[in-house]
Amino acid sequence: MRIFTVKRLLLFCILGLALLAFAGLQPTRVGAAPLVQTSCTLPATVTTANQLSDCITAANAGSGGTITLGADITLNAALPNITTAITLEGANYVIDGGNSVRIF
């Protein structure tokens, strides 16, 4: 009878440790990354495709503006159409569409 109780206690300890080990894990999400920046105040320096898209949208909504690249940007989706005067300062960085995405 005593061996059965020790086995049960050991089983509960192992299950408890397993629950503690897996309690902090987050599920893996597959798909496109969520947009990080949701607005842009011009003039602005951008370092991601999402920021560039947001700043073009902000410039279109206003009277244009200046956008400066702060890093090389690789697009995985088309940028918004430019409908106002925008100054894009490259600062020796590039925007790459990977031969599959229209840049402008």
PDB file as gemmi writes it, atoms N, CA and C in Angstrom:
CRYST1    1.000    1.000    1.000  90.00  90.00  90.00 P 1                      
ATOM      1  N   MET A   1       0.809  -1.184   0.000  1.00  0.00           N  
ATOM      2  CA  MET A   1       0.000   0.000   0.000  1.00  0.00           C  
ATOM      3  C   MET A   1       0.863   1.263   0.000  1.00  0.00           C  
ATOM      4  N   ARG A   2       1.969   1.229   0.713  1.00  0.00           N  
ATOM      5  CA  ARG A   2       2.842   2.385   0.814  1.00  0.00           C  
ATOM      6  C   ARG A   2       3.518   2.682  -0.535  1.00  0.00           C  
ATOM      7  N   ILE A   3       3.889   1.668  -1.316  1.00  0.00           N  
ATOM      8  CA  ILE A   3       4.535   1.854  -2.619  1.00  0.00           C  
ATOM      9  C   ILE A   3       3.582   2.568  -3.573  1.00  0.00           C  
ATOM     10  N   PHE A   4       2.306   2.234  -3.518  1.00  0.00           N  
ATOM     11  CA  PHE A   4       1.314   2.868  -4.376  1.00  0.00           C  
ATOM     12  C   PHE A   4       1.228   4.368  -4.071  1.00  0.00           C  
ATOM     13  N   THR A   5       1.278   4.758  -2.828  1.00  0.00           N  
ATOM     14  CA  THR A   5       1.213   6.161  -2.425  1.00  0.00           C  
ATOM     15  C   THR A   5       2.453   6.923  -2.888  1.00  0.00           C  
ATOM     16  N   VAL A   6       3.618   6.328  -2.788  1.00  0.00           N  
ATOM     17  CA  VAL A   6       4.856   6.965  -3.234  1.00  0.00           C  
ATOM     18  C   VAL A   6       4.833   7.153  -4.750  1.00  0.00           C  
ATOM     19  N   LYS A   7       4.352   6.163  -5.475  1.00  0.00           N  
ATOM     20  CA  LYS A   7       4.262   6.286  -6.935  1.00  0.00           C  
ATOM     21  C   LYS A   7       3.290   7.396  -7.317  1.00  0.00           C  
ATOM     22  N   ARG A   8       2.174   7.470  -6.609  1.00  0.00           N  
ATOM     23  CA  ARG A   8       1.183   8.501  -6.901  1.00  0.00           C  
ATOM     24  C   ARG A   8       1.770   9.887  -6.614  1.00  0.00           C  
ATOM     25  N   LEU A   9       2.464  10.031  -5.503  1.00  0.00           N  
ATOM     26  CA  LEU A   9       3.092  11.300  -5.151  1.00  0.00           C  
ATOM     27  C   LEU A   9       4.137  11.699  -6.199  1.00  0.00           C  
ATOM     28  N   LEU A  10       4.938  10.748  -6.640  1.00  0.00           N  
ATOM     29  CA  LEU A  10       5.943  11.005  -7.664  1.00  0.00           C  
ATOM     30  C   LEU A  10       5.280  11.435  -8.974  1.00  0.00           C  
ATOM     31  N   LEU A  11       4.189  10.770  -9.342  1.00  0.00           N  
ATOM     32  CA  LEU A  11       3.464  11.114 -10.565  1.00  0.00           C  
ATOM     33  C   LEU A  11       2.922  12.539 -10.485  1.00  0.00           C  
ATOM     34  N   PHE A  12       2.332  12.915  -9.361  1.00  0.00           N  
ATOM     35  CA  PHE A  12       1.807  14.266  -9.197  1.00  0.00           C  
ATOM     36  C   PHE A  12       2.923  15.311  -9.241  1.00  0.00           C  
ATOM     37  N   CYS A  13       4.066  15.002  -8.678  1.00  0.00           N  
ATOM     38  CA  CYS A  13       5.205  15.924  -8.721  1.00  0.00           C  
ATOM     39  C   CYS A  13       5.682  16.135 -10.156  1.00  0.00           C  
ATOM     40  N   ILE A  14       5.772  15.066 -10.913  1.00  0.00           N  
ATOM     41  CA  ILE A  14       6.211  15.162 -12.312  1.00  0.00           C  
ATOM     42  C   ILE A  14       5.206  15.957 -13.129  1.00  0.00           C  
ATOM     43  N   LEU A  15       3.913  15.683 -12.934  1.00  0.00           N  
ATOM     44  CA  LEU A  15       2.881  16.432 -13.656  1.00  0.00           C  
ATOM     45  C   LEU A  15       2.900  17.909 -13.266  1.00  0.00           C  
ATOM     46  N   GLY A  16       3.098  18.190 -11.999  1.00  0.00           N  
ATOM     47  CA  GLY A  16       3.174  19.580 -11.543  1.00  0.00           C  
ATOM     48  C   GLY A  16       4.343  20.320 -12.159  1.00  0.00           C  
ATOM     49  N   LEU A  17       5.501  19.674 -12.215  1.00  0.00           N  
ATOM     50  CA  LEU A  17       6.673  20.294 -12.836  1.00  0.00           C  
ATOM     51  C   LEU A  17       6.454  20.517 -14.331  1.00  0.00           C  
ATOM     52  N   ALA A  18       5.801  19.557 -14.987  1.00  0.00           N  
ATOM     53  CA  ALA A  18       5.513  19.707 -16.414  1.00  0.00           C  
ATOM     54  C   ALA A  18       4.582  20.895 -16.646  1.00  0.00           C  
ATOM     55  N   LEU A  19       3.570  21.051 -15.806  1.00  0.00           N  
ATOM     56  CA  LEU A  19       2.665  22.194 -15.942  1.00  0.00           C  
ATOM     57  C   LEU A  19       3.399  23.515 -15.736  1.00  0.00           C  
ATOM     58  N   LEU A  20       4.269  23.562 -14.758  1.00  0.00           N  
ATOM     59  CA  LEU A  20       5.046  24.778 -14.528  1.00  0.00           C  
ATOM     60  C   LEU A  20       5.966  25.085 -15.708  1.00  0.00           C  
ATOM     61  N   ALA A  21       6.544  24.053 -16.289  1.00  0.00           N  
ATOM     62  CA  ALA A  21       7.466  24.243 -17.412  1.00  0.00           C  
ATOM     63  C   ALA A  21       6.748  24.788 -18.641  1.00  0.00           C  
ATOM     64  N   PHE A  22       5.518  24.330 -18.882  1.00  0.00           N  
ATOM     65  CA  PHE A  22       4.792  24.735 -20.080  1.00  0.00           C  
ATOM     66  C   PHE A  22       3.874  25.924 -19.856  1.00  0.00           C  
ATOM     67  N   ALA A  23       3.716  26.381 -18.645  1.00  0.00           N  
ATOM     68  CA  ALA A  23       2.788  27.472 -18.345  1.00  0.00           C  
ATOM     69  C   ALA A  23       3.204  28.784 -19.003  1.00  0.00           C  
ATOM     70  N   GLY A  24       4.491  29.032 -19.152  1.00  0.00           N  
ATOM     71  CA  GLY A  24       4.960  30.297 -19.700  1.00  0.00           C  
ATOM     72  C   GLY A  24       5.115  30.320 -21.205  1.00  0.00           C  
ATOM     73  N   LEU A  25       4.867  29.230 -21.884  1.00  0.00           N  
ATOM     74  CA  LEU A  25       5.063  29.182 -23.331  1.00  0.00           C  
ATOM     75  C   LEU A  25       3.934  29.898 -24.052  1.00  0.00           C  
ATOM     76  N   GLN A  26       4.264  30.596 -25.123  1.00  0.00           N  
ATOM     77  CA  GLN A  26       3.287  31.282 -25.954  1.00  0.00           C  
ATOM     78  C   GLN A  26       3.131  30.507 -27.256  1.00  0.00           C  
ATOM     79  N   PRO A  27       1.937  30.490 -27.834  1.00  0.00           N  
ATOM     80  CA  PRO A  27       1.761  29.787 -29.106  1.00  0.00           C  
ATOM     81  C   PRO A  27       2.509  30.508 -30.227  1.00  0.00           C  
ATOM     82  N   THR A  28       2.953  29.757 -31.201  1.00  0.00           N  
ATOM     83  CA  THR A  28       3.630  30.323 -32.353  1.00  0.00           C  
ATOM     84  C   THR A  28       2.587  30.785 -33.349  1.00  0.00           C  
ATOM     85  N   ARG A  29       2.742  32.003 -33.810  1.00  0.00           N  
ATOM     86  CA  ARG A  29       1.799  32.549 -34.777  1.00  0.00           C  
ATOM     87  C   ARG A  29       2.456  32.514 -36.152  1.00  0.00           C  
ATOM     88  N   VAL A  30       1.703  32.042 -37.128  1.00  0.00           N  
ATOM     89  CA  VAL A  30       2.208  31.942 -38.484  1.00  0.00           C  
ATOM     90  C   VAL A  30       1.497  32.985 -39.324  1.00  0.00           C  
ATOM     91  N   GLY A  31       2.228  33.620 -40.208  1.00  0.00           N  
ATOM     92  CA  GLY A  31       1.609  34.597 -41.091  1.00  0.00           C  
ATOM     93  C   GLY A  31       2.372  35.907 -41.059  1.00  0.00           C  
ATOM     94  N   ALA A  32       1.722  36.915 -41.558  1.00  0.00           N  
ATOM     95  CA  ALA A  32       2.349  38.222 -41.635  1.00  0.00           C  
ATOM     96  C   ALA A  32       2.500  38.835 -40.251  1.00  0.00           C  
ATOM     97  N   ALA A  33       3.580  39.555 -40.086  1.00  0.00           N  
ATOM     98  CA  ALA A  33       3.798  40.239 -38.812  1.00  0.00           C  
ATOM     99  C   ALA A  33       2.820  41.402 -38.695  1.00  0.00           C  
ATOM    100  N   PRO A  34       2.338  41.657 -37.503  1.00  0.00           N  
ATOM    101  CA  PRO A  34       1.414  42.776 -37.337  1.00  0.00           C  
ATOM    102  C   PRO A  34       2.127  44.105 -37.542  1.00  0.00           C  
ATOM    103  N   LEU A  35       1.379  45.118 -37.938  1.00  0.00           N  
ATOM    104  CA  LEU A  35       1.948  46.441 -38.099  1.00  0.00           C  
ATOM    105  C   LEU A  35       2.372  46.979 -36.744  1.00  0.00           C  
ATOM    106  N   VAL A  36       3.560  47.503 -36.673  1.00  0.00           N  
ATOM    107  CA  VAL A  36       4.074  48.018 -35.412  1.00  0.00           C  
ATOM    108  C   VAL A  36       3.719  49.490 -35.250  1.00  0.00           C  
ATOM    109  N   GLN A  37       3.939  50.259 -36.288  1.00  0.00           N  
ATOM    110  CA  GLN A  37       3.672  51.686 -36.222  1.00  0.00           C  
ATOM    111  C   GLN A  37       2.357  51.961 -36.922  1.00  0.00           C  
ATOM    112  N   THR A  38       1.450  52.686 -36.275  1.00  0.00           N  
ATOM    113  CA  THR A  38       0.143  52.936 -36.863  1.00  0.00           C  
ATOM    114  C   THR A  38      -0.031  54.369 -37.319  1.00  0.00           C  
ATOM    115  N   SER A  39       0.918  55.230 -37.034  1.00  0.00           N  
ATOM    116  CA  SER A  39       0.813  56.604 -37.486  1.00  0.00           C  
ATOM    117  C   SER A  39       2.206  57.157 -37.747  1.00  0.00           C  
ATOM    118  N   CYS A  40       2.236  58.273 -38.442  1.00  0.00           N  
ATOM    119  CA  CYS A  40       3.511  58.878 -38.796  1.00  0.00           C  
ATOM    120  C   CYS A  40       3.348  60.387 -38.744  1.00  0.00           C  
ATOM    121  N   THR A  41       4.309  61.055 -38.143  1.00  0.00           N  
ATOM    122  CA  THR A  41       4.342  62.512 -38.132  1.00  0.00           C  
ATOM    123  C   THR A  41       5.532  62.942 -38.977  1.00  0.00           C  
ATOM    124  N   LEU A  42       5.249  63.690 -40.034  1.00  0.00           N  
ATOM    125  CA  LEU A  42       6.306  64.111 -40.955  1.00  0.00           C  
ATOM    126  C   LEU A  42       6.932  65.409 -40.482  1.00  0.00           C  
ATOM    127  N   PRO A  43       8.203  65.655 -40.711  1.00  0.00           N  
ATOM    128  CA  PRO A  43       9.166  64.759 -41.343  1.00  0.00           C  
ATOM    129  C   PRO A  43       9.482  63.576 -40.440  1.00  0.00           C  
ATOM    130  N   ALA A  44       9.857  62.458 -41.075  1.00  0.00           N  
ATOM    131  CA  ALA A  44      10.107  61.236 -40.310  1.00  0.00           C  
ATOM    132  C   ALA A  44      11.261  60.457 -40.915  1.00  0.00           C  
ATOM    133  N   THR A  45      11.934  59.688 -40.070  1.00  0.00           N  
ATOM    134  CA  THR A  45      12.946  58.730 -40.511  1.00  0.00           C  
ATOM    135  C   THR A  45      12.361  57.348 -40.319  1.00  0.00           C  
ATOM    136  N   VAL A  46      12.367  56.536 -41.385  1.00  0.00           N  
ATOM    137  CA  VAL A  46      11.755  55.208 -41.335  1.00  0.00           C  
ATOM    138  C   VAL A  46      12.818  54.130 -41.487  1.00  0.00           C  
ATOM    139  N   THR A  47      12.579  52.982 -40.845  1.00  0.00           N  
ATOM    140  CA  THR A  47      13.521  51.864 -40.927  1.00  0.00           C  
ATOM    141  C   THR A  47      12.840  50.562 -41.311  1.00  0.00           C  
ATOM    142  N   THR A  48      11.506  50.558 -41.458  1.00  0.00           N  
ATOM    143  CA  THR A  48      10.785  49.341 -41.842  1.00  0.00           C  
ATOM    144  C   THR A  48       9.794  49.659 -42.953  1.00  0.00           C  
ATOM    145  N   ALA A  49       9.350  48.623 -43.650  1.00  0.00           N  
ATOM    146  CA  ALA A  49       8.366  48.791 -44.716  1.00  0.00           C  
ATOM    147  C   ALA A  49       7.044  49.305 -44.154  1.00  0.00           C  
ATOM    148  N   ASN A  50       6.658  48.844 -42.980  1.00  0.00           N  
ATOM    149  CA  ASN A  50       5.408  49.303 -42.374  1.00  0.00           C  
ATOM    150  C   ASN A  50       5.463  50.798 -42.074  1.00  0.00           C  
ATOM    151  N   GLN A  51       6.589  51.264 -41.547  1.00  0.00           N  
ATOM    152  CA  GLN A  51       6.736  52.689 -41.261  1.00  0.00           C  
ATOM    153  C   GLN A  51       6.685  53.503 -42.547  1.00  0.00           C  
ATOM    154  N   LEU A  52       7.340  53.025 -43.595  1.00  0.00           N  
ATOM    155  CA  LEU A  52       7.336  53.731 -44.874  1.00  0.00           C  
ATOM    156  C   LEU A  52       5.917  53.834 -45.415  1.00  0.00           C  
ATOM    157  N   SER A  53       5.170  52.742 -45.360  1.00  0.00           N  
ATOM    158  CA  SER A  53       3.784  52.734 -45.819  1.00  0.00           C  
ATOM    159  C   SER A  53       2.936  53.722 -45.016  1.00  0.00           C  
ATOM    160  N   ASP A  54       3.098  53.712 -43.687  1.00  0.00           N  
ATOM    161  CA  ASP A  54       2.348  54.638 -42.832  1.00  0.00           C  
ATOM    162  C   ASP A  54       2.681  56.088 -43.154  1.00  0.00           C  
ATOM    163  N   CYS A  55       3.952  56.380 -43.412  1.00  0.00           N  
ATOM    164  CA  CYS A  55       4.362  57.753 -43.691  1.00  0.00           C  
ATOM    165  C   CYS A  55       3.886  58.222 -45.063  1.00  0.00           C  
ATOM    166  N   ILE A  56       3.851  57.339 -46.042  1.00  0.00           N  
ATOM    167  CA  ILE A  56       3.291  57.706 -47.350  1.00  0.00           C  
ATOM    168  C   ILE A  56       1.807  58.004 -47.197  1.00  0.00           C  
ATOM    169  N   THR A  57       1.101  57.186 -46.428  1.00  0.00           N  
ATOM    170  CA  THR A  57      -0.325  57.415 -46.181  1.00  0.00           C  
ATOM    171  C   THR A  57      -0.538  58.749 -45.467  1.00  0.00           C  
ATOM    172  N   ALA A  58       0.306  59.051 -44.475  1.00  0.00           N  
ATOM    173  CA  ALA A  58       0.195  60.323 -43.752  1.00  0.00           C  
ATOM    174  C   ALA A  58       0.473  61.503 -44.676  1.00  0.00           C  
ATOM    175  N   ALA A  59       1.468  61.374 -45.543  1.00  0.00           N  
ATOM    176  CA  ALA A  59       1.785  62.447 -46.485  1.00  0.00           C  
ATOM    177  C   ALA A  59       0.633  62.662 -47.456  1.00  0.00           C  
ATOM    178  N   ASN A  60       0.024  61.567 -47.926  1.00  0.00           N  
ATOM    179  CA  ASN A  60      -1.117  61.678 -48.832  1.00  0.00           C  
ATOM    180  C   ASN A  60      -2.300  62.368 -48.154  1.00  0.00           C  
ATOM    181  N   ALA A  61      -2.483  62.125 -46.868  1.00  0.00           N  
ATOM    182  CA  ALA A  61      -3.606  62.715 -46.135  1.00  0.00           C  
ATOM    183  C   ALA A  61      -3.373  64.197 -45.850  1.00  0.00           C  
ATOM    184  N   GLY A  62      -2.116  64.606 -45.818  1.00  0.00           N  
ATOM    185  CA  GLY A  62      -1.786  66.008 -45.564  1.00  0.00           C  
ATOM    186  C   GLY A  62      -1.356  66.690 -46.837  1.00  0.00           C  
ATOM    187  N   SER A  63      -0.365  67.527 -46.722  1.00  0.00           N  
ATOM    188  CA  SER A  63       0.118  68.259 -47.895  1.00  0.00           C  
ATOM    189  C   SER A  63       1.518  67.810 -48.284  1.00  0.00           C  
ATOM    190  N   GLY A  64       1.802  66.528 -48.106  1.00  0.00           N  
ATOM    191  CA  GLY A  64       3.115  66.003 -48.454  1.00  0.00           C  
ATOM    192  C   GLY A  64       4.049  66.057 -47.268  1.00  0.00           C  
ATOM    193  N   GLY A  65       5.339  65.937 -47.557  1.00  0.00           N  
ATOM    194  CA  GLY A  65       6.311  65.975 -46.478  1.00  0.00           C  
ATOM    195  C   GLY A  65       7.601  65.305 -46.886  1.00  0.00           C  
ATOM    196  N   THR A  66       8.507  65.171 -45.929  1.00  0.00           N  
ATOM    197  CA  THR A  66       9.811  64.563 -46.172  1.00  0.00           C  
ATOM    198  C   THR A  66       9.930  63.270 -45.386  1.00  0.00           C  
ATOM    199  N   ILE A  67      10.336  62.216 -46.087  1.00  0.00           N  
ATOM    200  CA  ILE A  67      10.568  60.908 -45.476  1.00  0.00           C  
ATOM    201  C   ILE A  67      12.030  60.561 -45.723  1.00  0.00           C  
ATOM    202  N   THR A  68      12.749  60.230 -44.659  1.00  0.00           N  
ATOM    203  CA  THR A  68      14.160  59.862 -44.757  1.00  0.00           C  
ATOM    204  C   THR A  68      14.314  58.391 -44.409  1.00  0.00           C  
ATOM    205  N   LEU A  69      15.058  57.665 -45.246  1.00  0.00           N  
ATOM    206  CA  LEU A  69      15.328  56.259 -44.950  1.00  0.00           C  
ATOM    207  C   LEU A  69      16.423  56.177 -43.893  1.00  0.00           C  
ATOM    208  N   GLY A  70      16.212  55.316 -42.883  1.00  0.00           N  
ATOM    209  CA  GLY A  70      17.200  55.109 -41.840  1.00  0.00           C  
ATOM    210  C   GLY A  70      17.824  53.734 -41.905  1.00  0.00           C  
ATOM    211  N   ALA A  71      17.423  52.942 -42.918  1.00  0.00           N  
ATOM    212  CA  ALA A  71      17.940  51.583 -43.107  1.00  0.00           C  
ATOM    213  C   ALA A  71      17.490  51.104 -44.479  1.00  0.00           C  
ATOM    214  N   ASP A  72      18.129  50.043 -44.995  1.00  0.00           N  
ATOM    215  CA  ASP A  72      17.635  49.397 -46.209  1.00  0.00           C  
ATOM    216  C   ASP A  72      16.274  48.793 -45.895  1.00  0.00           C  
ATOM    217  N   ILE A  73      15.332  48.909 -46.834  1.00  0.00           N  
ATOM    218  CA  ILE A  73      13.977  48.405 -46.624  1.00  0.00           C  
ATOM    219  C   ILE A  73      13.643  47.421 -47.727  1.00  0.00           C  
ATOM    220  N   THR A  74      13.213  46.222 -47.350  1.00  0.00           N  
ATOM    221  CA  THR A  74      12.759  45.210 -48.296  1.00  0.00           C  
ATOM    222  C   THR A  74      11.248  45.103 -48.181  1.00  0.00           C  
ATOM    223  N   LEU A  75      10.570  45.258 -49.309  1.00  0.00           N  
ATOM    224  CA  LEU A  75       9.108  45.228 -49.314  1.00  0.00           C  
ATOM    225  C   LEU A  75       8.601  43.811 -49.514  1.00  0.00           C  
ATOM    226  N   ASN A  76       7.511  43.476 -48.826  1.00  0.00           N  
ATOM    227  CA  ASN A  76       6.822  42.218 -49.088  1.00  0.00           C  
ATOM    228  C   ASN A  76       5.380  42.480 -49.480  1.00  0.00           C  
ATOM    229  N   ALA A  77       5.034  43.761 -49.666  1.00  0.00           N  
ATOM    230  CA  ALA A  77       3.722  44.172 -50.168  1.00  0.00           C  
ATOM    231  C   ALA A  77       3.915  45.527 -50.843  1.00  0.00           C  
ATOM    232  N   ALA A  78       3.010  45.848 -51.756  1.00  0.00           N  
ATOM    233  CA  ALA A  78       3.115  47.114 -52.476  1.00  0.00           C  
ATOM    234  C   ALA A  78       2.893  48.293 -51.533  1.00  0.00           C  
ATOM    235  N   LEU A  79       3.575  49.389 -51.823  1.00  0.00           N  
ATOM    236  CA  LEU A  79       3.384  50.620 -51.066  1.00  0.00           C  
ATOM    237  C   LEU A  79       2.120  51.323 -51.559  1.00  0.00           C  
ATOM    238  N   PRO A  80       1.544  52.208 -50.739  1.00  0.00           N  
ATOM    239  CA  PRO A  80       0.383  52.978 -51.205  1.00  0.00           C  
ATOM    240  C   PRO A  80       0.779  53.879 -52.375  1.00  0.00           C  
ATOM    241  N   ASN A  81      -0.190  54.196 -53.239  1.00  0.00           N  
ATOM    242  CA  ASN A  81       0.070  55.140 -54.318  1.00  0.00           C  
ATOM    243  C   ASN A  81       0.380  56.502 -53.718  1.00  0.00           C  
ATOM    244  N   ILE A  82       1.323  57.206 -54.314  1.00  0.00           N  
ATOM    245  CA  ILE A  82       1.681  58.543 -53.855  1.00  0.00           C  
ATOM    246  C   ILE A  82       0.801  59.537 -54.607  1.00  0.00           C  
ATOM    247  N   THR A  83       0.032  60.341 -53.854  1.00  0.00           N  
ATOM    248  CA  THR A  83      -0.911  61.273 -54.471  1.00  0.00           C  
ATOM    249  C   THR A  83      -0.595  62.730 -54.159  1.00  0.00           C  
ATOM    250  N   THR A  84       0.520  62.995 -53.507  1.00  0.00           N  
ATOM    251  CA  THR A  84       0.934  64.353 -53.176  1.00  0.00           C  
ATOM    252  C   THR A  84       2.456  64.439 -53.291  1.00  0.00           C  
ATOM    253  N   ALA A  85       2.984  65.638 -53.180  1.00  0.00           N  
ATOM    254  CA  ALA A  85       4.436  65.822 -53.296  1.00  0.00           C  
ATOM    255  C   ALA A  85       5.129  65.307 -52.035  1.00  0.00           C  
ATOM    256  N   ILE A  86       6.017  64.334 -52.218  1.00  0.00           N  
ATOM    257  CA  ILE A  86       6.779  63.763 -51.111  1.00  0.00           C  
ATOM    258  C   ILE A  86       8.259  63.836 -51.470  1.00  0.00           C  
ATOM    259  N   THR A  87       9.066  64.289 -50.532  1.00  0.00           N  
ATOM    260  CA  THR A  87      10.517  64.244 -50.694  1.00  0.00           C  
ATOM    261  C   THR A  87      11.008  62.999 -49.977  1.00  0.00           C  
ATOM    262  N   LEU A  88      11.661  62.117 -50.715  1.00  0.00           N  
ATOM    263  CA  LEU A  88      12.205  60.888 -50.141  1.00  0.00           C  
ATOM    264  C   LEU A  88      13.723  61.000 -50.160  1.00  0.00           C  
ATOM    265  N   GLU A  89      14.315  61.089 -48.985  1.00  0.00           N  
ATOM    266  CA  GLU A  89      15.766  61.189 -48.863  1.00  0.00           C  
ATOM    267  C   GLU A  89      16.324  59.803 -48.580  1.00  0.00           C  
ATOM    268  N   GLY A  90      17.128  59.285 -49.510  1.00  0.00           N  
ATOM    269  CA  GLY A  90      17.634  57.927 -49.404  1.00  0.00           C  
ATOM    270  C   GLY A  90      18.766  57.734 -48.421  1.00  0.00           C  
ATOM    271  N   ALA A  91      19.576  58.747 -48.209  1.00  0.00           N  
ATOM    272  CA  ALA A  91      20.712  58.672 -47.283  1.00  0.00           C  
ATOM    273  C   ALA A  91      21.563  57.421 -47.524  1.00  0.00           C  
ATOM    274  N   ASN A  92      21.752  57.057 -48.798  1.00  0.00           N  
ATOM    275  CA  ASN A  92      22.525  55.882 -49.229  1.00  0.00           C  
ATOM    276  C   ASN A  92      21.885  54.549 -48.862  1.00  0.00           C  
ATOM    277  N   TYR A  93      20.610  54.558 -48.445  1.00  0.00           N  
ATOM    278  CA  TYR A  93      19.874  53.317 -48.210  1.00  0.00           C  
ATOM    279  C   TYR A  93      19.014  53.032 -49.434  1.00  0.00           C  
ATOM    280  N   VAL A  94      18.544  51.790 -49.557  1.00  0.00           N  
ATOM    281  CA  VAL A  94      17.752  51.396 -50.721  1.00  0.00           C  
ATOM    282  C   VAL A  94      16.418  50.801 -50.289  1.00  0.00           C  
ATOM    283  N   ILE A  95      15.456  50.882 -51.222  1.00  0.00           N  
ATOM    284  CA  ILE A  95      14.173  50.206 -51.070  1.00  0.00           C  
ATOM    285  C   ILE A  95      14.169  49.105 -52.113  1.00  0.00           C  
ATOM    286  N   ASP A  96      13.974  47.862 -51.703  1.00  0.00           N  
ATOM    287  CA  ASP A  96      14.056  46.702 -52.589  1.00  0.00           C  
ATOM    288  C   ASP A  96      12.714  45.989 -52.617  1.00  0.00           C  
ATOM    289  N   GLY A  97      12.199  45.781 -53.826  1.00  0.00           N  
ATOM    290  CA  GLY A  97      10.950  45.046 -53.990  1.00  0.00           C  
ATOM    291  C   GLY A  97      11.171  43.579 -54.289  1.00  0.00           C  
ATOM    292  N   GLY A  98      12.421  43.146 -54.328  1.00  0.00           N  
ATOM    293  CA  GLY A  98      12.721  41.739 -54.550  1.00  0.00           C  
ATOM    294  C   GLY A  98      12.203  41.198 -55.875  1.00  0.00           C  
ATOM    295  N   ASN A  99      12.100  42.054 -56.887  1.00  0.00           N  
ATOM    296  CA  ASN A  99      11.590  41.674 -58.212  1.00  0.00           C  
ATOM    297  C   ASN A  99      10.182  41.105 -58.171  1.00  0.00           C  
ATOM    298  N   SER A 100       9.455  41.343 -57.069  1.00  0.00           N  
ATOM    299  CA  SER A 100       8.084  40.830 -57.000  1.00  0.00           C  
ATOM    300  C   SER A 100       7.095  41.872 -56.492  1.00  0.00           C  
ATOM    301  N   VAL A 101       7.597  43.001 -56.002  1.00  0.00           N  
ATOM    302  CA  VAL A 101       6.719  44.030 -55.449  1.00  0.00           C  
ATOM    303  C   VAL A 101       7.032  45.364 -56.110  1.00  0.00           C  
ATOM    304  N   ARG A 102       5.978  46.054 -56.549  1.00  0.00           N  
ATOM    305  CA  ARG A 102       6.133  47.385 -57.137  1.00  0.00           C  
ATOM    306  C   ARG A 102       6.598  48.340 -56.048  1.00  0.00           C  
ATOM    307  N   ILE A 103       7.623  49.117 -56.324  1.00  0.00           N  
ATOM    308  CA  ILE A 103       8.140  50.045 -55.318  1.00  0.00           C  
ATOM    309  C   ILE A 103       7.324  51.333 -55.325  1.00  0.00           C  
ATOM    310  N   PHE A 104       7.262  52.029 -56.454  1.00  0.00           N  
ATOM    311  CA  PHE A 104       6.468  53.260 -56.546  1.00  0.00           C  
ATOM    312  C   PHE A 104       5.645  53.214 -57.801  1.00  0.00           C  
TER     313      PHE A 104                                                      
END                                                                             
